[in-house]
């Protein structure tokens, strides 16, 4: 019986791959698992599935996913409704909101960590922009 098997995020089927010779900038949104071997910057990576950043992968964007596993480098906020896993070669620099957290001995997290079911489910507020006041004038 493998006691730790249930603790590993499921990456059985990868639907989207950012290859090692690929760079991406923008908002990537999908319903499946994502593997990042290349460079993703200036945007958001969002999925209801899982995100795997391999040892060659570099991300400078916000990640929103179920489980996130980092063997490469991530600079930016990470929000996971499940677990963030930083492997021994992994580096995460940014604010993290997750339900569960695991870090190998040599893995690095630089930033704030908020952990628990409520933290992962709560979306970070965007910039403090006040709602416009309703116009009191009525058309003639």
C-alpha angles and dihedrals in degrees: 000000000000106000096188097046095093091052095061115091111247112251096160096133123030112199100176128040127185098200127222092257093047133094123192132191124183140037115330112190125175143144099234142059120298128206118196118200095152137044126302118180145162103022148042133299108202131177140146085222130061135293123216117191106194125211089268093046123106123190126184097173142080115280121207114180148122098257126006123196118188125195093149130041130302124184112183142047120317122202117182127174086200126024139332112211120190111193125207093272093040126112124188121184114181144055114309129202112183143150092226135012135202128176128181116228095261096037117110132219118183113181141039121322121203112181134186139072093282093049094054094046094048112087117220112251117248123233114319099260114161119228112254113257114250114259109251094198116096120209116259 
